[in-house]
Amino acid sequence: MEVDEAAAELLAGPGDQNPDMLKGEHEIITEATSGTTGSTGTHLVGKLRRGVGHLIASFEAALLHVGKYLLDSAHSDSLIIRAFTALATGPLKANLLRFYAHATDHTRRLSSIKANAKFATPGTGATGISLAAPGGDLSTVVSSIKSDYGVEYVYAWHAMGGFWGGLGVQDPEMAKYKSQLLLPVPTPSILEVDPAVAWVQPVVAGVSLPLDPTLLHQEMHEYLASCGVDGVKVDVQGTIGLVGSSPADGSPGGPALAAAYHRSLEASVARHFPGNHLINCMCHSTEDLYNFKDSNLARVSDDFYPRRPASHTSHIANCSFNSLFMGEIVIPDYDMFHSKHPSAFLHATARAVSGSPVYVSDKPGHHDFDLLKRLVFSDGSVLRALLPGRPTADCLFENVSHDNTTALKIWNMNSVNGVVGVFNVQGSSFSRRYRSFRTHDSSPPTLTAVVKPEDVPPLMETKNKNKISESTDGDGISSPSSFASSTGLCVLYSDRSGAMSVVDMDSSTGIEVQVAPNGGCDVITICPIVSPDGGSDLDGSDVLFAPVGLVNMLNAGGAVMSCDDSSSCSSSSSLSISMKIRGVGQFLAFASHRPVSVEFDGKNVEFEYEEAGSALRFIINENENGPSSAERLCSVQF
C-alpha cells in the first residue's frame, strides 16, 4: 500500500487524504504484479516480477513522499505549485483521470435515478456488483429496514447534482435532463487557501450538470418517496458554486447556479418529503448558506475521520466556532461518529451539548451501547439542547487548540437549566501550511477551566426570578417569572465527578473543572435554585430546590421540562415542587431539606436523601403507558 498511501497524500485535498480510498488501485497493482502457477520456472519468474515490482513501487512511493513534502512546504503561488498544477492539468491529466477512476467515486456520474442491483433484496451484498447494474428493488429494502429493525425514518443520500461527477454524459436515461459538462475554474482566493483544488476531481474531470435541475430533483425525489424513503441528505452542495465558475456557454456563474439548485431542491423536498426532511451537507459556501430559505439543518463540520487521530479534537473546536455564524441560520449538524472508537466519548459529549442531532455510523454489531444509552432513550429520542452550541465568551478570542492554556467551553440551554461542555482540544488542529490535520504537540497539558453561571447568557435572565414555568419564548426556553423572593443561587453539577456545588448567580469564580489531555471532557449542568417559601438561606429553615435531571444521561438537565411551585394547588399547608420530566434513569435534585414524599406518575416512589450534600435521588422506570421520552408529572412534598 505504500504507493497508494503516498499518492493519496500527494493528489487529494485535505478532505480526501484517506489511504483506504486507494484500495481499488492497490488491487489492480497487486493483480498485475502477482500470479501463481504450478510450474517451478514460471513460479520463479512470478517471484522475480513481484520483487522488481516491489522495488519500483518503493521508488515511486519515495518520489511521491518527496513530492508531497515539497508541495506542502511551498507557498500557494510558488513555482513548484504552479509547475505541478500545470502538469496535473496538462501532460499528466490522462494519468490522473485513470487514477481517480480506479481510486475514488468522485469522478463517477449518475446513470439512473433508480436503485441499482445492490438493492435487489434486503440481503444482497455489494461485492462483485457493478454500480451501473439495474434490477434494484428499493421499496422492499426500505420496507425491510422499517419492519425488521423498527426504524421510523429512512433517508437517502444523493449529491446536489445527482452524483459526485454529476449526470452521465452518454447515458440515455440522463439525456432528458439536458446536462452540460462544466469544467470549474477555482478562484485565486480558493487556490491561496488550498492549491490542491487545482487538481481535484471536479476540476480535472469536470462535472456534468443541468443548468435547471428542477426535473432531476422532482423525478429523483418522487421515485425515492414512492419507495418509502422519508427524507434526503444532500451532499456536494459547495461544488455547485465552483462549477458555476466554468466559462462554458450559458453558465450563469456560481452564485446564480447555486441559488437555482437550492430553489429546486427545497421545492422538491417540500412536495415529496413534507416536514422539511432535508439535511444539507458540504454547504459552507455563503452561496449555499444564504439560499437556505426553508431548510434548517446543515453540517457545521468537516467529516468524521475515524482513522485520523489529529482530526478529532479539531472536529469539536471547528464545529463550535462554526456554529457562531452558521447557528444563526441552521441547526448545527456535527456529523456522525463511531460509538466504539478511542475518541467516542469526546464526540458523544460534544453532541450532548451541541444542539445537533445524534448520528452514528457504526459497523453493524460494533456498538458501545453503554455510551449510546447516555445519549438516546429506548424510543430513539435524544435530550437535544435547545440552541446551537457556541463557545463561551472567554474562549472566543483564545487559541483553544494551540495555546496550551485554554480549555474549550461550549454553552447551551435546556428548558429549565443551562449546560456547559468543557473540552481539552489542545495539541492538534488543521494546519494551513500542510493543508491537513496535524498533531503539533503529542503531550499537551491537563487544563483547568472555570465554569460559572454567566457562561450561559440566557440563564442569567433567571437572576432575580424564582419560577421556571412552562411558558416559553421563541427558542423553547422557559421564561421565568417571580412567585416569591429571589434566591440568586444556582447548582453546578459535574457529570464526571458527580458532585454538586452551590454558587451565587453573580459569582465570578464558579467552579474549577480539570480536563485531561487528548480529548478529556466534562459536562456541567447549571440549574437555578427555586424556593417555594420565598427564602434563600442555605443554612436555615428555607426550602431551596434545583432539579439537576437524569444523571445517567450526558445532558442530564435536558430531561427537566418545567419546574414550579405547586404549594398553592395543595389543600395542605405543606410546600411542594411540581416538575415535568421525560426519560428513564436516576434523577438527581438539590434539596435543602429532606422531602416528606416524592410522587411520580401519580404514585409515591422511594427516594434517597443525602443530608450532607443536599442530594435527592430517585429512579424513574420505563413508561408503561407510552414512549420513554413522554413527559410525566413529578411532585416533591416538603
N, C-alpha and C positions, 0 to 999 in steps of 0.2 A: 504493500500500500504506500510505499514511500513516495513514488512519483505522484500518485493520486493526491496525497496529503499536500505535497509541495505545490502541485498545480492548483489545487483548491485555494490555497492561501494566496497564490500569485494572481489568479484570474478573478476570484469572486470579490464582491463588495463586502462590507463589514457585516451585512445581514446574511451572507451565504457561505461563510467560511467553515463549513462542516465537512470533514473528510468523508463522512458516510454518503454524501450525495454522489460521490465518485465510484460507488460500488459497481455500477454498470460498466464504466470504463475499465475498472480493475479486472472485472470478469473477462472482458474482451482481451485485455493484455495477457491474462493468465491462460486463456484458451490458446492464444497464438504462440505462447512460449512453452506450452506443456504438451504432453502427448505420450501415451504408453502403448507399446505393442509387445507381442510375445517374443520378438526377435532380439537376440542379445546385441546385435550390431545396431539395429535401429534404436534399441534402448539406450546404448551409449551415445548415439547421435542426439537422442532426445535430451539426455542429461547435459551434453555439451551445449545444446541450444539454450537450455534453461540457464546454464551457467553464464553464457555470453549475454543472454537477455537480462540476467540479474545485474551483471556489470554495467550494461548500457543503462538499465533503469536507475542504478545507483548514481551514475554520472549525470543522467538527466535530472534526478532529484537534487543533486548538489547544485547544478546550474540554476534550477528553479528557486532553490532556497537563497542563492546569491542574488538572483533577480528580485525576489521578494524583499530582501534586506535593502537593496538599492532603491527600490520603489518606495518602500516605507519611509526611508530616511530622506527622501527627496521632496523638495517643495512642489506644490501643485503646478507651478509654472516652470519647473526646471527642465533642463534639456532631456534628462532620462525619461521623465514622464511624457514629454511631448514625443520623444522618439518611440517609446513603447506604444503610445496611443496611435501613432502613425502606422506602426507595424500591425497592431491588432485590428485596425480598421482598413488596412491595405493588404500587403502581401500575405499576412498570416490570417486573414479573415476567414478563408475557407477552412483552414485547420481549426480555427477557434469555433466555427459553427459546428463542425463534426464533433468536436469535444463536447460542446454544450448539448448536442443532440443525444449523445451517449450518457452524459453525466448528470443531467438535470431534466426537470419537466418544464423549465422556464422558457423554452422555445417551442413547446408543443402548442397546437391550436385545436380549437373545438371542431369536431367533425359532425356532431349531432347534439341536440339538446336533450335527447333521451338517454336513459341509463344504458351502459354497455353490459357485456356478458358477465362481468364480475358480480353483477346484481341479479343474476338469473334466478337464484334461490337464496334463502337466508343462510344456507350452509356453503355456498360457492366461495371458494378461495380465489385470491388474485394471482396465484402462481401460474405462469405459463399462459395467461390470457391476455391477448392484445387489448390495449386501451381502446382501439377502434372496433373491436368485435361487437356486433349487435347481439340482441337477444336478452336484454335486461328486463326484469320484472320488478321495478322499484316498489310498486304498491304492495306486493307480497312481502318484500323485505321490511318495509316500514311497518306494515301491519304486525309482522312477527316481533319486531323490536318493541312495539307498544304492548302487545298482548302477552308475550313471553317474559318480559322484564319489567312491566309496569311503568314504562317510560311515558310520561304525559305528552311531552312535546318532542318532535324530531325536526331538526333544522338541516338544511343542505348548504354546503359551501359552494360558491362559484366566484369567479373573478368578475370584476365590474364589466369587462368586455367579453365575457364568456369563459375564457381560459387565459393562462399566462401570456401566450402569444396571440391572443385574440381568436378570430374565427379562421377556419380552414380556407385557404385561398382557392383550392381546386375541388373542394367537397361539394357535391351537387346540393345537398340539403342546406348548405350555408349561403348559396347564391342569392336567395331572396332577400337576405339582409343587406346586400349591396355594400360589403365591406371594402375598404381600401388598405393596401399595405403601406403603412406610415413608418418612416424612419425618424425617430426622435433626434433632436439636436439639443443636448444638455446646455444649459446656460452657463456662462463663466462663473457665476456665483455658486452653482451646484458643483462644478468641477473644482473650484477652490476648496470647498469643504471635503469633497471626495473625488479625486481624479479617476478612481476606478469606474465611475459611472460612464466614462467614455468607452469602456469595453464590456459593459454588462450586456446580458442577453437581449433586452428590448432594443438597445441602441444598435447592436451588431446585426441582429436578425430581423428587426422591425416587428411591428405589431399590426395585425390585420383587424381593423375596426370599422363598423358602420358609423358614419357621422351622425346619423339619427338612430339611436339604439332602441326606440320605442317598441318596435315589433319584436326585436330579440328579447327584451325583458318581459314583455307581455306573454309571449309564447313559452318562454322558459318557465316562468312562474306559474302559468296556467297548467303546464304539464306537471310540475312539482306538486302543486296543490291537489291535482287530481289523483296523485299517488299517496296522498295523506300527509305530505310534508307540511309543517306548521309555520315555518319561517326560514329565513336565509341569513347566512353570514357572507357578506360581500367583501371580498379581498381585492388587492391590487388597485385600489382607488387612486393612489397617488400617481400611478403610471399614466393615467388618462391625461392629466395636465402636461406631463412630459411629452407624451405622444403628440399632443396638440401643437407642440412647437415644430412639428415636421413642416418642411417647406412645400409639401405636396399641394397640388391644386385643390382648392376647396377646403383646406384645413382652416378652421376658424380661429385657431390659436388656443393655447392651453386653458385659460380661464373660461372661455366660451364653451369649449368642448366639455370641460368638467361640469359646468352648470347644466348643459343639456343632458348629460348622463345622470346627474343627481335628480333632475326633474323627472326623467323617465323612470329611474329606479324607485323613487318614493311613490310615484303614481301607481306603478305596478304592484308594489308591496301593499299599498292601501287597498287595492282592488282584490288581490289574491290572498293576502295574509293580514286581514283586518286585526287591529290591536297593536300595530306597529312592531311586528315581529321581524325586526331587521337589526343586525349587528354590523356596524361599519368597521372596516379594518384596513390597515395600511393607508391611512387617510389624514396624515398630519399636515399636509399642504393646506394653506389657507384657501386654495382653490376648491378644496373639499369642505373644510370646516364651515366656511361662510355660505355653503349651499345646503346645509342641513336645515331644511325648513320644517320637516315633520319628524324625522328620525332623531332619537335622543340617546343612543348608546354607541360608544365608539372606543376602540382600543386607544389607550394613552401610553402604550409601551412598545418597545421592540419585542421580538419573540421571546418566549421562554426557551432557553438553550440548555437542555439537561446535561450536555457534555462539556460545557464551558464554565468552569468554576468561577472565573473572573466576572461573569455576567450577572450573577445572582444578586449580590448586594447592589450593583449598579441598577439592576432592574427596579428595585424598590425605590431607590433615590430618584430615578428618572420618572417613574410613574407619579410620585407625589409632587414633584416640581412641575411636570407637565399638566397635572390636574389644576394647578393655579390658574392657568389660562383655559385649558380645554374644559375644566369643570364648570365654567360659566356657560358652556354651550351644550355639553353632553354629560351623561352619566359615565364615569370612567370605567373602562374595562381593562383590568390588569393582566389579561391573557390567562391561559391555562397553566397548570403546573402538575408535577407528579407527586402524589402523596407518599410514595416510597422513594425518597431522594435525600441526599445529605443536607440539602437546603430546604426540605419540605416544610419544616416548622417556621422558618423565616418567611416563606411565601404564604403559608396559611395565616400567620399572624398579620401580615400586611393586608391580605384580603379581608380579614375580620374588621379592620379599621378603615378600609379604603372607600366604602360605599359602592364597591364594584360587585357585580355578580361573581359567583364562585364556579369555576370550571376546573375539572381535572382531565388529563389525557393519559390516565394510567393504562398500562397494558392489562388486558383482562386477566384477573387472578393475582395481580400485583398491586395490592392496595394496603394502606395503613388505615384501617377502619377506626382505630382509636383516635387518630388525628382528624379524620373526616367527621367523626361524631362531635368534634368540638366546633365544627362549622355548620353542619347540616343536621336537621331533625329527621326523624324516620319518614316523614311525609315528603321529604325533599326540599322543604323550605329552609331559608337561612335567616339569621339575625343580621340582616344588612343594615349598616348605619345609614342615616338619612341624607347625608351630604357627600359631595366628593371629598375624600380625604386630602388635606392640604398640609404643608409644613407649618409648624408653629412659627410665630413672628420672630422668635430668637434664632431660628435656623435659616431664615430666608437669605441672608447675605453671608452665610458661613459656608465653608467648603466641607460638607459632611462626608466626602469621600477621601479627602487629601490632607486635612489639617491635623490629624491625629489627636484632636481635642473634642470636636463637636459630634454629639450623637444626633441622628435624625429623629425628630419627633413629628408624628402625623396626628392631627386632631380631627375629631368628628363629633357628631351629635346623635344621640338616640332620642326617643320620645321624652324621657324624663331625666336624662343624665348625659354627661359628656364622656368621651373616651379619647385617650392619647396612646398611640403606639410608639414605643421607644426602640430604636434600632441602631446597632453598631455596623455601619456600612463603610467604615474606613478600610483602606488597603487596595481596593480595586475600582476601576472606572473605565469609561470609554476613552481611549486615547485618540486625540485629534491627530497626533503625529503618525501613529501606526494604523489609525482608522479601524480599530478593533478593540475589544475588551481586553484590558491588561491588568495584571496584578503588579502594583509598584511597591507594595510592602506586604510581604507574606506573614509578618508578625505584628500587626497593629495592636495598640494597647487596649486594655479594658477601659471603657469610658464611663463617666458618671454624669448623668443628666438630672436636672431639677425639673420636676413636673409640678405645676401649680394650676389653680382654677383658671387664672387668666389666660392659660394656653388655649382655652376653648372659648372664643369670644361670645357665642350665643349664650353660653352658660352664665356669663356674668350678668345677663339680663335678669336672672333669677335672684340676684342680690337684692336684699331688702324686700323680697317676696317670700311667701311661705307655703303656697299651694301649687302643686303641679297638676293641672286639671286636664280634662280630655279635649278641651278646645285647642285647636292647633292653628298655626299660621300656614303660609303657603308652602313651607318646607316640610310640614308634618311634625314640626317640633312643638311640644306643648307650650302654650302661652301661660305663664304663671300669673296668678292673681292672689292678692293677700287675703287670708281669712283670719289672721292673727298677727302678732308682732313677729318681726324677723328674727331668725336665729343667726343669720350671717355666717353660718358654718357649712362645711361640706365634708364628706368622707372620701378618701382616696384609697382605692383597693388595688393591690398588685396581684396580677394573675400568677406571676412566677413564685412569689413568696407566700401568697395567701393572706397577707397582713392588711389590716385596715388602719388608716391614720386619719385623725380629725384635724382639719386646718381651717383657719379663718378664710373666708372668700377673698379678703383683701390681702392675704399673705403673699409676700414676695419671695418667701423661702420655699414653700411647698415641701415636697419630699424628694430625697435623693434616690435615684434608680441607677444601678450598675448594670451594664450590658457587656457581655463577653465579646472578644474579637471574632471576626469572620461570621458575622450574621447573628450575634446574640441579640435577643429582643425581649420585650415585656409589654404587657397591656395594662394601662392604668385606667380604671373606671372612676369617674368623678361625679359624685351624687350629692346634690344639696340636701341638707338636713331640714326636715319639717317638724313642726311641733303643734299637736292638736290642742294643747292647753296654752299656747302663746308664749311659752318660756324659751330661754336659750341658755340656761345654766346647766353645764355638763355635770357638775358635781352636786346638784341639788335635787329637788323633787320634780323638776320639769321633765315631761316626757318628750324625748327627741328621737326622731326616726329617719332612716335613709335606706331605701331599697337598692341594694347593690345589683342583684339579679341572679341569674343561673351561672354559678361559678364553674360548672363543667363545660361551659361554652367560652370560647376566646373573647367574644364580645358579650360579656355577661349582662351588661346593662341593657342590651337590646331586647331582653325578654320582658322588661317592665314597660307597659304601655301607658299606664296612668297611676297616680298616687295622690290621694287627697284625704281630707278629714271627713269621716262618716259619723262622728260623735253626735251631730245634730239629728241624724236619722235614727238614732238608737233610743229606745224607750227607757234605758237605764242611764245612770249617771256616769258610766264608765267612758273612758276615752277610747277611740278606735281609729284605725287607719284602714282605708279601703284601697285595694290595688286591682288592676287588670294585668294579668301575666299570661304569657304564651310560652310553650315549651315544656320540656321534661328534664328533671335532674335535681341537683341540690341548690336550693335557694338560700341566699345569704342576705341579711339586712343588718344594719346598725340599729340597735335599740338601747336607749339609756337605762331602761328598766325591763325587768322580766315581764313578758306578757302574761295575761290571765289565760288566754286561749288564742289559737290560730285556726281559722276556718277557711277551707279551700273547697271550692265547688259545692258549697252548702254543707260540708261535713267537717267536723273537728279533726285535725291532723296532729300527730305527735310532732314535737319540736324539741330542739336542744337550745339551751341558752348559756352562754359563757359570760359570766358577770365581769370578769377581769378585762375582757376585750369587747364587751357590749355587743357580742355577736349572737344573732338569732339565726338558726338554721332549721330548715325542714325540707322534706323530699316531696317533689311533685311527680306523680306517676303518670303513665300514659293516659291519654284522654279516652275514656270508654265510649264517649258519645260523639266523637268527631276526630278531626286530624290533630296531631300533636301540636301544631302551630296555632291552633284556635285560641282566642283569648278566653281566659277563665277568671272568675272573681275570687279574690282572697281578702279576708278581713282579719286584722290583728287587734285584739282587745287588750286594753291596759286597765 
